[in-house]
Each structure stands twice: as structure tokens, then as C-alpha cells.
Amino acid sequence: MTTSKQQREATDEQAFANVPARQRRQQARLKPLRDERADAQNASENLILFLLDHFLDTLKTISKHNMKSNKRSSPANIVFHLLVVAAMKNGQLVQADSVTATNGAPIDLSKELKEAASLNASPGAKKVNDWAASDPFVRTMTVLEHGKIVSSTPTTSTSQAVEGRKSRCSKCIRESHIISSRHFLDTLKKLSKHNMNSSKRSNSVNIVFHLLVAAAMKNGQLVQADSVTATNGAPIDLSEELKEAASLNASPGAKKVNDWAASDPFVRTMTVLEHGKIVSSYVRDDVDPEVPWQAWSTTKSWVSLLTGVMLQDGSLSSLNETLGDIFPEEESWAEATDTEFRKAVTVRELLTMSSGLVPEPWDLNNTEADMAEALPGGDSGGGSLPDALAFPLIGERGEFSYLGISNIMSYVILERTGMTPRQYLAENVLPDLGIDDSDINWWQNADGVEYAYHGIELTPEQMAKFGQLYLAEGATGPGKPPLLPAEWFKASTSAQLEFSVEIFPGFTMEASYGYLFWSGEGEKFFRNPNIGKNTVWCAFGAGGQDICIDKQLGRVNVMQRDFDPTNMMANGLGAAVAMDPTLSFEVDDKGDEDDVGVKDSSGDTTSASACRW
């Protein structure tokens, strides 16, 4: 179990190791930096198109070579795909025969890169280093020749930031080469599909597709092509309104879901998407589905997504960055006790609820006062940065402990991006989902910063789009680049932790936890034995605010529910019905007579509207 966890962490680190961390607290330069990044992205796309047009023959040669190699799953071969076409001379890419993949015996990329004896001493190294030092925005500049580092230097403007990373430099370079090649090839794959109709490229497209379809890596091994499919068919355009299926509410499955929803007076809305289309939609008569509704802890999963965005744009260098790395000023810790313990907490541990930071006991005799602190303008989870860092109690690191309220991640986002969570969401995510910032609400604490673990208000369609984004592993529409690499969405909805937790005396829940996402075994978690273990993953909010996905079925289920103090843990009730694999949303299916129920704690099949826990 420890080994698989280490492998998952290693894979996740590789997925973002190529992106350097943004310099801290440069808020005044955020906009020009973002513009510069956009220009760089455009330049990268133009370069890729150039490579596609001019170097497919080279890639074909590489592909043939690697097809015969019994080591083609090695990262070195994938790195080769990127490096073989990267050398340029006077603006022209050099011929393939002038570039050798290994220049002799291949180096072992699983080990630290070696430095050449003449490191930084050659005329070429001096010229490179002088140029790097002349550009204040260059953080590091490294040159490898024949597999050895011949030139490597940090610039003076960022030497302090780089100093702490020098010992990890070689590892970062190695990992960035590996993941850069993957992202490079994934982009080419999308371009090849886009260019299918071009007569000038039609002879080369199949070569690119053949080469790239197996480029995604997991723990250093090439995965099968069918395991990297992200869209359950053609990707839908999430910037547009979700489309309704022709059989909306007419299928046996839709009738069963809607009948169940109508039987529970607390259910406000219930929506099911299958393969990107709305197949079932229930709205209670007194509910306006265009008005955002409080999603409570579903907010956590949106913050998880923003963490992935920070990794991609360089605001975070790694999920293993600690709170001490992010908040080095002692005044930030002025209100905290056990500061060394807290400073050592990683972002990864916050995402998996294994940090050892645990909640204060819920005061059952003062529920209204506790709830009031969680409303807009309150200090629940911390009303300021020092308060947020001091707010959780100390427990056992490495063990699952659900931290229902905390604003630490809100201040991580603010510190590293210069934007509040809502501002960062509006700039980096909402446009891809066709959502205007003015169409959502997000409660703020006393400091004017959005709560990290609760507070977002959404419509059913907005919640469904979020679910579809995860179902499609980041695909946002035909011909569009993914919002984030598929690896992020896979890691978020994979079992980072598995555990048992006693919800109340006599009832223990067995569950799996990803990056602020829930799952478990159907019988013990969803109370439906037809649902397989860890096949349905959910963003859960108190009282039954759910966004659930099942990649095998291509389904998304959204439930909104009135707050019911007698059933705080109503989550998953709708998913127990909607995600049953025996349920059909095809109008010609005759299997609508079979009952789909959930089991109570005694094992008897009951109505799914019964109290879940």
C-alpha cells in the first residue's frame, strides 16, 4: 500500500515538475506576466505547427526505431521524441541525421544527471550564462550536451528563490523533460485531429497519431490508448449550454430517478447527464433552477481544481510545498501553536485530509452560533491569515481526519497568485465552462477572502458542467486544449487514502478519498451493491449537495437539497439511484420494472430517501 501511494505521488509530481514556481508577492506585475505567458503559449503553438509540418518524417523514423525497442516504455524514449526535433539553426530545424538520441550509450534518467568536467568553463557555457544573467526574468538556464550538464546557473535576480532548489535541480530537469514531452505530444495529437481535413498534412497525420496515442505515462510505463480517453465520446463544448437528450425524462432510468426525487420533499433539483447530454432533470415546483444555491463543501472540490491550475501556471511548484514554504514570514504564524508541525504540512496533505490538522469539536448545544460564524463575513475556518493557520487543532499526521472548515487554501491561492479564490476561478476556469463570474456567488470571510471549504453558490447546470469537466478529464470542447492535464483529474478522483470512520455510534463508513473528492465501495458507501468500488466519485456538500461522476457509465449526477438538520449526511442518496449501472436512459429499454433501492444498516432494501447514515 505504501509503495502504491509513493508511486501515485511520484506520478503526480512528474505531471507538473516542468513548471517553475512564480516569484512571490509580485502582484503589481501579475497582468504583464499573464500577458507574457499568453504570448509564450501562442509562440509554442506556432512552433508545434511548424514541427508538425516539417518534421513528421523524423518522427516516423523515431517511431519505427522505438517499435523495435524492448525499452520503448522507458522515459528516455519519450524524451527523445521531444529532443530530436528541438535543435534549431538560424531558425531552421536541423536534419534528423544530425541529431542522435543517445550519442552513444543512453544515460539512466532514473538517476541524477551528471555534470561535465568542464561545467560552466567552456566558451559556450560562458556565453549562455552571460546571456541568462542579462535577462532579469530568466530564473535558470541549463544546457545538456551528450547527456551531461555543461552549463547551469541561476540568475542574480532570483538567486535567493533558486538557492533552496539547487540541490533538486538535476531531478527537476529530468522530470521536466519527461512531462514536457508528454504535454508536447498530447498537443500534437490534438493538432493532428484538427488537421485531418488538410490535404497537405493527410499523409502525415496517421504517423503523428500512431506515435502520440500512447504517449501518456504512468509510473514510467506507457499506458494503453483506451485508458487515456478523456471524453466518453466526442467532447462537448462546456462553454455552451448543456444540450438535452431527445429522450429527456422519457427513459425508464429518468422516470425512476425523477420518481425518487419527487418522493423526498427536501430534494430541490436532480440532474443526470449521460455522454454529455441531460437525460433526466427534476426541479421541484417552488425552485428556480437559474438561482444559485449554496453548495457547502462542494466548494472544496472547486478549490482542488484551482490547486491544479496553480501547479500548471507555476504558482505552486509541487504539491509537496509546505505551509512554511508558502508563508515564511513569522507574523503569519503569530496566533498559532505547534508552529513547526503546522509549517511542515504540505498542500498534498491538505487535499487528502491527512495533514494532522483536525477540526474543533462541533458544539451540538450551540449549533446556531457555529453556523453563524460560517456565514458571509464570519471567521469560521479563520477570519485572517494568522487566524486560518492557527484555527485547526493538532491530530495525527497521515491519518484521515475530515477538516470541514478551513481557509488555509484560500490564503495559499491569495499568496501565490495575488488573487482571491473567486478572482482566480473567474480568470482561469469559468470562461471554459461558459459561466460568467456574476452568475455565481461565493461567501467571504471577515477578511474579504472567499471561504476555501464552503460558501460557493451554483445552479444545477453549473454543477453539472463541473462534473462533466472531471468526467472528460479536462476536455472542454472540440479542438480546445484541456483545462489541465488529464493526470490531474485522474489523481483527483483516485484513492489517495482508504479508511474507515465512525459517523455515529454503531455505524462505520468505509470510504476512499482523492484530492477533496469522495468515493467508496457501493455496498458500504452508497448503500447500493450494484455500484462498484471507487467507480463513482463525488464532490459532497452538507445536507445533500452532490456532484458525482462515473467514467465507466459516462454519467454525471447533480443533486441540490434543502438543509435538513435531521439528515446532515444525506450525500450520495441520489447517486445511489442515478449511478446504478442497471439503470437505462435509453427509451427503448424494457428493464424499467426492476427496482433500484439502497440498503439500510440492517441490510434490508429500502427507499433511497431513507436517512443515509
Secondary structure, DSSP 8 states (H G I E B T S, - for coil): -HHHHHHHHHHHHHHHTTS----SS-GGGHHHHHHHHHHHHHHHHHHHHHHHHH-HHHHHHHHHHHHT-TTTTSHHHHHHHHHTTT-EETTEE--GGG--SSSSS---TTS--EE-TTTTTSHHHHHHHHHHHH-TT--EEEEEETTEEEEEEE-GGGHHHHHTTGGGHHHHHHHHHHHHHHHHHHHHHHHHHHTTT-TTTHHHHHHHHHHHTT--EETTEE--GGGS--SSSS---TTS--EE-TTTTTSHHHHHHHHHHHH-TTEEEEEEEETTEEEEEEE-TT--TTS-EE-TTHHHHHHHHHHHHHHHHTS-S-TT-BHHHH---GGGGTT-SSHHHHHT-BHHHHHTT-SSEE-----TT-HHHHHHHTSTT--TT-SSHHHHHHSSEE--TTS-----S--HHHHHHHHHHSS-HHHHHHHHTGGGGT--GGG-EE-B-TTS-B-SSS-EEE-HHHHHHHHHHHHTTT--STT---SS-HHHHHHHTS-SEEEEEEEETTEEEEEEE-SS-EE--IIIIIS-TTS-TTSEEEEEETTTEEEEEETTTTEEEEEEE---TT-TT-TTHHHHHHT-TT----TT--GGGS---EE-TTS-EE-TTS---
